[in-house]
Amino acid sequence: MGLRRRKHIAMLHYAAPPVVGGVETTLAHHARLLAADGYRVRVVCGRGQAWDSSIEVRRVRLADSRSPEAEVARASLEAGRVPRNFDGLATRLEARLGPLLHESGLVIAHNIASLHKNLVLTAALHKLWQRHAFARLILWHHDFAWTSPQHRSRMHDGYPWDLLRLDWGGCTHVVVSSSRRDDLLSLMSVPDERLRVIPPGIDADEVLGLSPEARDFMMRARLRDASPLLLLPARITPRKNLELALHILHDIRKQMPAARLLITGPLGPHSSANRAYADELRRLRHGLGLEEAAVFAFEIHPEGLPARVLFDIYRVADGLLLTSHEEGFGIPVLEAGIHGLPVFLSDIPPLRAVAGEEGVFFGIDEDSHIIARRIADRLQGDPRHRLRARVAQEYTWEGVYRRCIRPLVELQ
């Protein structure tokens, strides 16, 4: 493990989980991802408790925006009066925070230098930074009291209110959107090299309600970065014409390089020839260079995907692909329909009868590159798919961490 992986990072906010809030959720996900990446993470907060064994939580009561001292001070400050004991409280809190932040290579403070919820904490952190109590400081701004119509009337000229509209010098400022960047720059001048726009994210698995089994399968099958993910729910039998599906995937990746295909079923149970067919498909997959892109679920679940996992994958998939020579009915088309997926189907009577005009059909003798172009054009022309793909690539917590947060914390 390198030195980077041993760096100690402290995260500071009024509260932490299980307190519910947007900033608390952001802090929790950032802490989880940093800890998983090998950093030593300490969360310092006024309210909260340990929620993950890999993340240290230290509570300092005076840092809580709802501590009695903070609430009394805030009432006076909102009326434009600095309490007589303000400096004493800030010094007391500075003494409590100092030892908790001193060993950190980096302190990340959420909203402390943006909002007036606990100006005692703002003043204490500012004092620590001015006397170089720790090496680096990131001020993470979700909201600004000075630019908010809701809070602006509670702001007053002078100390300590001005701490919320001054560049503290040498620190990095992070804002959550371009509009918040405009808010920041309306208050202070910050050079580009010390300013970042880093959005919050979503937990796609949680939003989609994926079961632990489905999450585990997607990780093992390396499907998380698929875009698009084409789902082919079928047993491994020749009548499913799976070699055409592999050729389509090969050609669609020329337009959409992150495309992947999941074939969900086990070997067909009624013929020993199906094992030879599976070996044939594996050789074709290798020959087309699709080892990572074409996933046979039976290689992970020999009996095929459990129904619960399959239906979870429907929520993740971008389209249904059926390349069958023949079908009796076509139940996967119904399953895809109820999940709102576009369906790409061989033009055989049972599938046309089920999908009707809503299906995208192709002849089983058509060139695979023509079919692939039809599928890609359909997906790329659908704004719902484009938004879904952009969110999945750019706005999951993991994606935000990989693109934005890790490079930021690795700066020296």
C-alpha positions as CSV (number, residue, x, y, z in Angstrom):
1,M,0.0,0.0,0.0
2,G,1.5,3.4,-1.1
3,L,1.6,6.5,0.9
4,R,-1.4,7.9,-0.8
5,R,-3.5,5.0,0.5
6,R,-2.4,5.9,4.1
7,K,-3.3,9.6,3.9
8,H,-5.7,10.6,6.7
9,I,-8.7,12.7,5.7
10,A,-11.0,14.4,8.1
11,M,-14.5,15.4,7.1
12,L,-16.3,18.1,9.0
13,H,-20.0,19.0,9.2
14,Y,-22.7,19.9,11.7
15,A,-24.1,16.4,11.5
16,A,-23.6,13.0,10.0
17,P,-25.7,9.8,9.6
18,P,-28.1,8.7,10.8
19,V,-29.2,12.3,10.6
20,V,-31.1,12.6,7.3
21,G,-30.2,15.3,4.9
22,G,-28.7,16.0,1.5
23,V,-25.3,17.1,2.9
24,E,-25.2,14.2,5.3
25,T,-26.0,11.8,2.5
26,T,-23.2,13.3,0.4
27,L,-20.7,13.1,3.2
28,A,-21.6,9.5,3.9
29,H,-21.1,8.4,0.3
30,H,-17.8,10.4,0.0
31,A,-16.5,8.8,3.3
32,R,-17.5,5.3,2.1
33,L,-15.7,5.7,-1.2
34,L,-12.6,7.2,0.3
35,A,-12.4,4.5,2.9
36,A,-12.9,1.8,0.2
37,D,-10.1,3.4,-1.7
38,G,-7.7,3.0,1.2
39,Y,-7.8,6.3,2.9
40,R,-8.1,6.7,6.6
41,V,-11.3,8.7,7.1
42,R,-12.5,10.5,10.2
43,V,-15.8,12.2,10.3
44,V,-16.0,15.0,12.9
45,C,-19.5,16.2,13.6
46,G,-21.7,17.7,16.3
47,R,-24.5,15.1,15.9
48,G,-24.4,11.5,14.5
49,Q,-22.9,8.1,15.2
50,A,-20.7,5.5,13.6
51,W,-22.5,3.8,10.6
52,D,-19.5,2.0,9.0
53,S,-16.7,0.1,10.7
54,S,-14.2,1.5,8.3
55,I,-15.1,5.2,9.1
56,E,-14.2,6.8,12.4
57,V,-16.8,9.2,13.8
58,R,-15.9,11.7,16.5
59,R,-18.5,14.0,18.0
60,V,-17.9,17.5,19.3
61,R,-21.1,18.8,20.8
62,L,-20.4,22.5,20.2
63,A,-20.0,21.8,16.4
64,D,-23.7,20.8,16.2
65,S,-25.9,23.5,14.7
66,R,-28.5,22.6,17.2
67,S,-26.3,22.6,20.3
68,P,-27.8,25.0,22.9
69,E,-24.8,27.4,22.7
70,A,-24.9,27.4,18.9
71,E,-28.7,28.1,18.8
72,V,-28.4,31.0,21.3
73,A,-25.5,32.5,19.3
74,R,-27.3,32.1,16.0
75,A,-30.4,33.9,17.3
76,S,-28.3,36.8,18.4
77,L,-26.3,36.8,15.2
78,E,-29.3,36.7,12.9
79,A,-30.5,39.8,14.7
80,G,-27.2,41.5,13.9
81,R,-25.6,41.2,17.4
82,V,-22.4,39.4,18.1
83,P,-22.8,37.6,21.4
84,R,-20.3,38.6,24.2
85,N,-19.1,35.1,24.6
86,F,-18.7,34.4,20.8
87,D,-14.9,34.6,20.8
88,G,-14.7,32.4,23.9
89,L,-17.0,29.8,22.3
90,A,-14.9,29.8,19.1
91,T,-11.7,29.5,21.1
92,R,-13.2,26.6,23.1
93,L,-14.3,24.8,19.9
94,E,-11.0,25.5,18.2
95,A,-9.2,23.7,21.1
96,R,-11.5,20.7,20.8
97,L,-11.2,20.4,17.0
98,G,-7.5,21.0,16.8
99,P,-6.3,17.6,18.0
100,L,-9.0,15.9,15.8
101,L,-7.9,17.7,12.6
102,H,-4.1,18.1,13.3
103,E,-3.0,14.8,11.9
104,S,-5.1,15.1,8.8
105,G,-3.4,15.6,5.4
106,L,-6.7,17.0,4.3
107,V,-9.8,18.5,5.9
108,I,-13.0,18.6,3.9
109,A,-15.6,21.0,5.5
110,H,-19.2,20.9,4.1
111,N,-21.1,24.1,4.2
112,I,-19.1,25.4,7.2
113,A,-17.8,28.4,5.2
114,S,-21.1,28.9,3.3
115,L,-24.0,28.9,5.8
116,H,-24.7,30.6,9.0
117,K,-26.0,27.5,10.9
118,N,-23.2,27.6,13.3
119,L,-20.9,30.6,13.0
120,V,-19.0,29.5,16.1
121,L,-17.8,26.5,14.1
122,T,-17.1,28.7,11.1
123,A,-14.9,31.0,13.2
124,A,-13.1,28.0,14.9
125,L,-12.3,26.4,11.6
126,H,-11.1,29.7,10.2
127,K,-8.7,30.2,13.2
128,L,-7.3,26.7,12.7
129,W,-6.7,27.2,9.0
130,Q,-5.0,30.6,9.7
131,R,-2.6,29.0,12.1
132,H,-1.9,26.1,9.7
133,A,-3.2,23.4,12.0
134,F,-3.5,21.0,9.0
135,A,-2.0,20.8,5.5
136,R,-4.9,21.2,3.1
137,L,-8.5,22.5,3.4
138,I,-11.4,21.9,1.0
139,L,-14.4,24.1,1.6
140,W,-17.4,22.2,0.0
141,H,-20.2,24.6,-0.7
142,H,-23.8,23.3,-1.2
143,D,-25.6,26.5,-0.4
144,F,-24.6,30.2,0.3
145,A,-26.3,32.2,2.9
146,W,-25.2,35.5,1.3
147,T,-26.9,34.8,-2.0
148,S,-30.0,33.0,-0.7
149,P,-33.3,34.9,-0.7
150,Q,-34.2,32.8,2.3
151,H,-31.1,33.7,4.4
152,R,-29.8,37.0,3.0
153,S,-31.8,39.1,5.5
154,R,-29.9,37.3,8.4
155,M,-26.5,38.3,7.1
156,H,-24.8,41.5,8.3
157,D,-21.6,43.3,7.4
158,G,-18.5,42.5,9.5
159,Y,-17.2,39.6,11.5
160,P,-18.2,36.8,11.7
161,W,-20.7,37.0,8.9
162,D,-18.0,38.1,6.4
163,L,-16.3,34.7,6.9
164,L,-19.1,33.3,4.6
165,R,-18.2,35.6,1.7
166,L,-14.4,35.7,1.9
167,D,-11.8,33.5,0.3
168,W,-9.8,32.1,3.3
169,G,-6.7,31.9,1.2
170,G,-4.9,28.8,0.0
171,C,-7.9,26.5,0.3
172,T,-9.8,24.8,-2.5
173,H,-13.4,25.6,-3.0
174,V,-15.8,23.0,-4.3
175,V,-19.4,23.9,-5.5
176,V,-22.1,21.4,-6.5
177,S,-23.2,23.1,-9.7
178,S,-22.4,25.8,-12.2
179,S,-25.1,28.1,-10.7
180,R,-23.4,27.7,-7.3
181,R,-20.1,28.5,-9.0
182,D,-21.7,31.8,-10.1
183,D,-22.9,32.4,-6.6
184,L,-19.4,31.9,-5.2
185,L,-17.8,34.2,-7.8
186,S,-20.3,36.9,-7.0
187,L,-19.1,36.9,-3.4
188,M,-15.3,36.5,-3.8
189,S,-12.5,36.2,-6.4
190,V,-11.1,32.6,-6.5
191,P,-8.6,31.5,-9.1
192,D,-9.6,28.7,-11.4
193,E,-6.9,26.3,-10.0
194,R,-8.6,26.5,-6.6
195,L,-12.2,26.1,-7.7
196,R,-14.0,22.9,-8.7
197,V,-17.5,22.0,-9.7
198,I,-18.3,18.5,-8.4
199,P,-22.0,17.4,-8.4
200,P,-23.6,15.1,-5.9
201,G,-24.6,11.7,-7.1
202,I,-27.1,8.9,-6.8
203,D,-26.9,5.3,-5.6
204,A,-28.3,3.7,-8.8
205,D,-28.8,0.3,-7.2
206,E,-30.8,1.9,-4.3
207,V,-32.9,4.0,-6.7
208,L,-33.6,0.9,-8.8
209,G,-34.3,-1.2,-5.8
210,L,-31.8,-3.9,-6.8
211,S,-31.5,-6.9,-4.5
212,P,-28.2,-7.8,-2.9
213,E,-28.1,-10.9,-5.2
214,A,-28.5,-8.7,-8.3
215,R,-25.8,-6.3,-7.1
216,D,-23.4,-9.1,-6.5
217,F,-24.1,-10.6,-10.0
218,M,-23.6,-7.3,-11.8
219,M,-20.3,-6.9,-10.0
220,R,-19.1,-10.4,-10.8
221,A,-20.3,-10.1,-14.4
222,R,-18.7,-6.7,-14.7
223,L,-21.9,-5.1,-16.1
224,R,-21.9,-1.9,-14.2
225,D,-20.2,0.1,-16.9
226,A,-22.3,-1.2,-19.7
227,S,-23.9,1.4,-22.0
228,P,-26.1,0.1,-23.4
229,L,-26.8,-3.2,-21.7
230,L,-28.7,-5.6,-24.0
231,L,-30.6,-8.4,-22.3
232,L,-31.2,-11.7,-24.0
233,P,-33.3,-14.0,-21.7
234,A,-32.9,-17.4,-23.3
235,R,-31.5,-20.9,-22.8
236,I,-28.4,-21.9,-24.6
237,T,-30.0,-23.8,-27.5
238,P,-29.4,-23.4,-31.3
239,R,-32.9,-22.2,-32.0
240,K,-32.2,-19.0,-30.1
241,N,-29.7,-18.1,-32.8
242,L,-27.2,-16.7,-30.3
243,E,-24.4,-16.5,-32.7
244,L,-26.3,-13.7,-34.5
245,A,-26.6,-11.9,-31.1
246,L,-22.8,-12.0,-30.7
247,H,-22.2,-10.6,-34.2
248,I,-24.7,-7.8,-33.5
249,L,-22.9,-7.0,-30.3
250,H,-19.6,-6.9,-32.1
251,D,-20.9,-4.5,-34.7
252,I,-22.8,-2.3,-32.3
253,R,-19.7,-1.7,-30.3
254,K,-18.2,0.1,-33.3
255,Q,-20.8,2.8,-32.6
256,M,-21.2,2.3,-28.8
257,P,-18.0,0.9,-27.4
258,A,-19.3,0.3,-23.9
259,A,-22.2,-1.9,-25.2
260,R,-22.6,-5.3,-23.5
261,L,-24.8,-8.3,-23.9
262,L,-26.2,-10.6,-21.1
263,I,-27.5,-14.0,-22.1
264,T,-29.3,-15.1,-19.0
265,G,-30.2,-18.8,-19.4
266,P,-28.6,-22.1,-18.6
267,L,-27.8,-24.8,-21.1
268,G,-31.0,-26.3,-22.7
269,P,-31.8,-29.3,-20.5
270,H,-33.1,-31.7,-23.2
271,S,-30.1,-32.2,-25.5
272,S,-26.5,-33.0,-24.9
273,A,-25.8,-31.1,-28.1
274,N,-26.4,-27.9,-26.2
275,R,-23.0,-28.2,-24.5
276,A,-21.3,-28.4,-27.8
277,Y,-23.3,-25.3,-28.9
278,A,-22.2,-23.4,-25.8
279,D,-18.5,-24.3,-26.6
280,E,-19.1,-23.0,-30.2
281,L,-20.5,-19.7,-28.8
282,R,-17.5,-19.3,-26.5
283,R,-15.1,-19.8,-29.4
284,L,-17.1,-17.2,-31.4
285,R,-17.0,-14.8,-28.5
286,H,-13.2,-15.2,-28.2
287,G,-12.8,-14.8,-32.0
288,L,-14.8,-11.6,-32.0
289,G,-12.9,-10.2,-29.0
290,L,-16.0,-10.1,-26.8
291,E,-14.8,-11.9,-23.7
292,E,-15.6,-8.9,-21.4
293,A,-18.6,-7.7,-23.4
294,A,-20.7,-10.8,-23.9
295,V,-21.7,-12.4,-20.6
296,F,-23.2,-15.9,-20.4
297,A,-25.0,-16.0,-17.0
298,F,-24.6,-19.8,-16.8
299,E,-20.8,-19.3,-16.3
300,I,-21.6,-17.7,-13.0
301,H,-25.0,-19.4,-12.2
302,P,-24.9,-22.8,-13.9
303,E,-28.7,-23.1,-13.5
304,G,-29.3,-19.7,-15.0
305,L,-30.3,-16.4,-13.3
306,P,-32.8,-16.7,-10.5
307,A,-36.1,-15.0,-11.4
308,R,-35.6,-12.3,-8.8
309,V,-32.2,-11.4,-10.2
310,L,-33.4,-11.5,-13.7
311,F,-36.2,-9.1,-13.0
312,D,-33.8,-6.8,-11.3
313,I,-31.6,-6.8,-14.4
314,Y,-34.6,-5.8,-16.5
315,R,-34.5,-2.5,-14.5
316,V,-30.9,-2.0,-15.3
317,A,-31.0,-3.0,-19.0
318,D,-31.4,-0.6,-21.9
319,G,-33.0,-3.0,-24.4
320,L,-34.2,-6.5,-25.0
321,L,-32.6,-8.5,-27.9
322,L,-34.1,-11.7,-29.2
323,T,-32.5,-13.3,-32.2
324,S,-34.5,-16.6,-32.3
325,H,-35.2,-18.7,-35.4
326,E,-38.4,-19.8,-33.8
327,E,-40.5,-19.1,-30.7
328,G,-43.8,-20.4,-29.4
329,F,-44.8,-17.1,-27.9
330,G,-42.2,-14.7,-26.5
331,I,-42.7,-14.1,-22.8
332,P,-39.5,-11.9,-22.5
333,V,-41.3,-9.3,-24.8
334,L,-44.0,-9.0,-22.1
335,E,-41.4,-8.7,-19.4
336,A,-39.6,-6.0,-21.3
337,G,-42.8,-4.2,-22.0
338,I,-43.8,-4.0,-18.4
339,H,-40.3,-2.6,-17.6
340,G,-40.6,-0.1,-20.4
341,L,-37.7,-1.4,-22.4
342,P,-37.3,-1.1,-26.2
343,V,-37.4,-4.5,-27.9
344,F,-35.2,-5.6,-30.8
345,L,-36.6,-8.8,-32.3
346,S,-36.1,-11.3,-35.1
347,D,-39.0,-10.9,-37.5
348,I,-40.9,-14.1,-36.8
349,P,-44.7,-14.3,-36.4
350,P,-44.9,-15.0,-32.6
351,L,-42.7,-12.1,-31.7
352,R,-44.4,-9.7,-34.1
353,A,-47.8,-10.8,-32.7
354,V,-46.7,-9.9,-29.1
355,A,-44.7,-6.7,-29.8
356,G,-46.8,-5.3,-32.7
357,E,-45.8,-1.9,-34.0
358,E,-43.8,-1.2,-30.8
359,G,-41.0,-3.7,-31.7
360,V,-37.9,-3.0,-33.8
361,F,-37.7,-6.0,-36.1
362,F,-34.9,-7.5,-38.2
363,G,-34.6,-10.4,-40.5
364,I,-32.5,-13.3,-39.2
365,D,-30.7,-13.3,-42.6
366,E,-29.8,-9.6,-42.5
367,D,-26.2,-8.5,-42.1
368,S,-25.4,-8.0,-38.4
369,H,-23.9,-4.6,-39.0
370,I,-27.2,-3.4,-40.5
371,I,-29.1,-4.7,-37.5
372,A,-26.5,-3.2,-35.1
373,R,-26.9,0.2,-36.8
374,R,-30.7,0.0,-36.4
375,I,-30.4,-0.8,-32.7
376,A,-27.8,2.0,-32.1
377,D,-29.8,4.6,-34.0
378,R,-32.9,3.7,-32.0
379,L,-31.2,4.0,-28.7
380,Q,-29.1,7.1,-29.5
381,G,-32.2,8.8,-30.9
382,D,-34.2,8.3,-27.7
383,P,-33.7,11.2,-25.2
384,R,-34.7,8.9,-22.4
385,H,-31.9,6.5,-23.2
386,R,-29.4,9.3,-23.6
387,L,-30.3,10.8,-20.2
388,R,-30.2,7.4,-18.5
389,A,-26.8,6.7,-20.0
390,R,-25.5,10.1,-19.0
391,V,-26.7,9.8,-15.5
392,A,-25.3,6.3,-15.2
393,Q,-21.9,7.3,-16.5
394,E,-21.6,10.7,-14.8
395,Y,-23.8,11.0,-11.8
396,T,-23.5,7.8,-9.8
397,W,-21.5,8.2,-6.6
398,E,-18.8,5.9,-8.0
399,G,-18.6,7.8,-11.2
400,V,-18.4,11.2,-9.5
401,Y,-15.7,9.8,-7.1
402,R,-13.6,8.3,-10.0
403,R,-13.8,11.4,-12.2
404,C,-13.7,14.2,-9.7
405,I,-13.0,13.4,-6.1
406,R,-10.1,11.0,-6.3
407,P,-8.1,13.4,-8.5
408,L,-8.9,16.3,-6.1
409,V,-7.8,14.5,-2.9
410,E,-4.6,13.2,-4.6
411,L,-3.3,16.7,-5.3
412,Q,-0.3,17.5,-3.2
